[in-house]
Structure formats: C-alpha cells, structure tokens
Amino acid sequence: MGTINTLSTYLEGRVSDLLRLKKEGKKVVGYVPGGFMPEELVWASGAIPVGLNKGGNYEAVLKSTEFLPRFFDTFSRSQIGYWALEDPLYRLPDLVVVPSTDKSIETIASCWELWTETKVFKLGVPHNVESDHAFKYYLEGLHLLKEELEKLTGNSITEAKLRKEIDLSNRMRLLLRKISQMRKSERPPISGKDFIKLNHASFYTDRDFMLKNLESLSKELSEKDGKKGPRIFLIGSSMAEGDYKVYDLLESAGADVVVEDFSEGIRPYWGEIEISDDLILALADYYFKKRTPLPALFRPSTEERSAFLLKLAKDFSVNGIIWYSMLYRESYDIEGVYFGRQAEKKGFPFIKIVTDYNPAENFSLQTRISAFIESITVR
Amino acid sequence: MLVLGIDVGAATAKAAIYGNGKILSTAIIPTGFDIIKTANEVTLLVGKRIGCSIDDIDFSVSTGYGRNIVPFANKTITEITCHAKGVHFLFPEARTIIDIGGQDSKVIRIDKSGNVISFSMNDKCAAGTGRFFEVMARVFDLEISEIGPLAIQSKDPCQISSTCTVFAETEVISLLARGRSREDLLGGIHKAMVLRIISMAKMLGYEKQVVLTGGVAKNVGVKKFIEEEIKMKVMVPEEPQITGALGAALLAEAEFSKQLTSGEK
C-alpha cells in the first residue's frame, strides 16, 4: 500500500528531523498519549508535541527496575526504562506533560521528576466527569498548561492560532474516524496493525504531512477489499508503539482487530471539538467530557463505558473481544472481569490476556489467542 | 480410516489412535529434552500396540506445548480445543473441565457439542500445577503417587498461606519442625493448591458435570478437596492424561473426513 509505505519511510527519519528542529530552536513537548492532553495547545504555542508511548520491549521493563519496584504496571514502568536506555525520542522533550489519570500514569510523572532534568507538568484529571467541580479543576489545569507553554516558547497562544490548530486536529480526528469506520466492512481494507500504527504515527509526525497522507490513504482504502476472517475487538489500558505482538498472533491465527479502545496509545477520534467563543473551554469540553463520547476507561462509570464498548462491538460486527491487560495495572483487571461478564451476557466470546512484555510469554499468548480463535470459529 | 492425536506436554507426551468409532490405542511417555524424538517415540509406541506405523495413519493432529514442532503432524490445534473434544467424547454431559498438568492448569467451559465457550489458564506460576506436588513430595521424601492417599487421611489440614511454590516449601518445612503431622501438612498443601484452581474456576464460572483431567487428576486428594470446595461430584476419566491426545485424534478424523468430502484427499 503506497501511503503506508510512504509513512513508514518517513517515520524512520522523523526522530532525526525532530533533533534538527530542536537544534534550530524549536521546543519539544512530550506527553503521555492518554487522550487528555490537548495537543492543539502545544502546536499553537509553536512547540512540537511528541507522544511518549513506546512499549513492548522487555529490556525497558528490566531497566526500570533500577527506579521502581518490580510489581508495577508494565507500560508505565517502561517509560522511565526507555529514558534510561537513552531512547532518542525520550531525550528530546523540553517539557513533559502527564495527565494524571491514575496512580500508574502519575508515577510516570514522578519518574520524570525524580530521575531526569526535564521539566514536568502534571495535568490533573479528576474521576467524576459529571461534577462541575471536576470540570472546573480540569479547565483550570488547561489554563495553567497554556501559561506554561507560553513561558516555555516565549510565544503567546492567540485565539487565531488556537482556532487554526483545533481545525487541523479536528481534520485529523475526522480522517482517522473515516478510516476506522471502513473496518465495518466484511473485508476491512486496512489491517488492525496498520490502523494502530497510523494512530501511533500521528503522535509524533509533522501534522501537515500526516493529514496529507491520511487523505490519500482514505482514497486508496475506499477502493480496496481486505481479508475476511474472525473479527476481534481489542480493549485494554495501553497499546504502546512497538507492542504489536497480539496483532501478529491474531493475524497468524487468521483473525484481525477491526476496532480497538485503549486508554493510552490511541487518539480519541469519535468526536470533534465544537468551536465556541472560549476556546480553552471548548478544549476542556471535548477532552474531558465528550471525547468518545465517554472520557475513558472507566470514567464516569463502568456501566456506561461497558454499554458504549458493547455498542461498538455490535456496530463493527465483532466475533470476539480480547481484553489486553498490562501486568499490575490492577484497576483495569477489576474492570475487565466486570466487562467480560457483560460481554458474555450479550453473546460476545471474551478472553483476558495479560502481558509484561516478556518474550517468555510469547508461546502462552499464542496458545490463548489460537484457542480463542478456534473457539469462535466453530460457533 | 486411522487417525492419530499427539499431545506433547511439558512433562509427558501422549498419543491416541482412533478408528471405526473407537479408541484403538493410547500411549504416554515422559517428554524428553528432544521434543521431536519424544514425538517419534510416543507415535512408535502407540502404533506398535496395534501393529501399525505412522505410514498407516491417514491424518494426524498435534497439540500441547510442543505441537508446533511435531514433524509429521498434518495440523496443529491448541490443547484447549483438544481437551474439550476429548472430554466430550468420554463424558457427553461434561460442561466444565479442570485440567491440571505438569506445568500448567486450565479451566475450560464447554457446550453440549464439546465446543469451547471460555477458558482460563495458569502457566506462569508453578503453584497450581503438578510441579507444585513434585516439589512437596520431595520435601516428605515420598513418591508423587503416595501424597494424595495420605492427604485424605488428614483430620485437620494445616493452613498453607504462601501462594508461591518456593515459599510454600519453606513454610511446610517450618511447620514440620513445629511437629505437625505429615497427613495434616499434605492435607493443607492439597487444599492450598485446590483453592488456587477453584478461584480460577469461580472467576470463569463453572457448571456440572465437572471433569478433572491431566496427570494431577490421578491424585485422589485433589479430587476429594475439589469436590468439597465446589460441593459437586467430579468425574475423572480412566486415563486422565489422554484426553488432549484423544481430542486431537477426534479432530483429525473430522478434518480428514472434511477433506475427503471436499475432494482434497
């Protein structure tokens, strides 16, 4: 596929580009892509947002034991591991923004604060989405972030700049949504792995380049049919860039992911920001209240979130649901058990699998995934 | 038509030949270091018992931990699916399988046709597998076959709180030093292990008929404590280690028949 190849080639050189831009005076703002950090603000400040979302490498997990106890969320602990391994992307940021969604993600912020010289901005994300108090708290966080970005870059974030960036980000969401929805087809024109890689690329590519490529990809895909096979909904806490084991195992079992939902690693694309007179308020409204339309696993409530996910399962005609958990991300384990039972009640075969990125787990993951696909194939 | 199912597990390799609606031969040998050699040996043995060789086999399915490297298998299928088919053949009323092997344990829910509804597996921790009992038998200087009968003689099983095999071994040694009887200690060890398996079954949901398979199903203590815990009778096949290989043979027959019908063979 032409556009996918173009993007892959571009990504190989993207870190060098970022290094060059930084040398030329551009500021780089790293962030944990859990969907609560409005990158429009960063673009509008003249800095470059870079999603820090790597995972899947056990070496980073092992390295993190120098800083953290062993029993801690695989994805979150990996982040300081990549920094310690001197991954160039993790050495670029002048500022790291961490939306504090739970204790695991909060610890990413603590690690940056304790072990690096990089400045950290913690963006508070309260749990009770429906309360005015919580909304005001998040909104105030965005105002503080705006000030921080203006201080970092020396540029002021004007209404005109922010409006332009919101338009561009809305365009990005619209294109990703359009491409994602093509997977409702019996023969999805794009594989699950390519789709998640597109998402991951969108966290650190040049946005004009990305938009141009998403446009051309969308045209290419509209004329293409993919493979027919068991259709999987992949759900979990984190789908990190580089952690594509489950996608590969599913593909080798003849199945594929046709829809996914993660707290970290996927750009929320189900809605768009409604431009209003107060643009920061509009950002808060979208990112905190309306984004998927429900903000995150599992805000405001597990019941509502489950209903939304089961609707997606139906809309995308999935044959089975895989809950992909990070080892020691306990809150998601708890929700996973509840959601699994709701899914089975609605007739969706369900399995939970857990990873700590250890290559030793490859065979047992293969067995679980193959057995799951075997079981749904005979139904 | 002669079909072969071969289940190369972490501790033992099992094979079954099926034909004319009957199980014609079965064999079990320890899994050696060389999996291909083990697969060849168990196949030779299962064939020898009825005077046939691999050349007489129309179709074979391999399963288990070594399934992908059995050189002569026509197809590989996971042990989850194979156990389900094998148990369904022996116990058509079975709806839940508890399989405790040498290095893993699993709970499988099946429907009335022997298809898998859902499953849960523990293959990351030795506690909850046959390996746990091997370590404990060594502490008491007993054969693995001796510990179950002693465990059921316990009147007051000890509480073993450690959930790790290594720490449980230390805990048992310390309780021995405090003068607790061998029977009560073994009773406690069996209960601790069974509680791990049953919590997995409860999480998944189980219903009768429950069938216990795998090498550990030969342990009468495990069966008794599971029955006490779930308040339900548990069925054990005459040879509980063979269900995976049997299921593989049944799936081999189905696949071969399908290929004959479609003209592929």
Chai-1 contact restraints between the chains, C-beta under 6 A:
chainA,res_idxA,chainB,res_idxB,connection_type,confidence,min_distance_angstrom,max_distance_angstrom,comment,restraint_id
A,S364,B,D123,contact,1.0,0.0,6.0,A-B,restraint_1
A,T367,B,T78,contact,1.0,0.0,6.0,A-B,restraint_2
A,S370,B,T78,contact,1.0,0.0,6.0,A-B,restraint_3
A,A371,B,T78,contact,1.0,0.0,6.0,A-B,restraint_4
A,A371,B,I80,contact,1.0,0.0,6.0,A-B,restraint_5
A,A371,B,T81,contact,1.0,0.0,6.0,A-B,restraint_6
A,E374,B,T81,contact,1.0,0.0,6.0,A-B,restraint_7
A,S375,B,V116,contact,1.0,0.0,6.0,A-B,restraint_8
A,V378,B,N115,contact,1.0,0.0,6.0,A-B,restraint_9
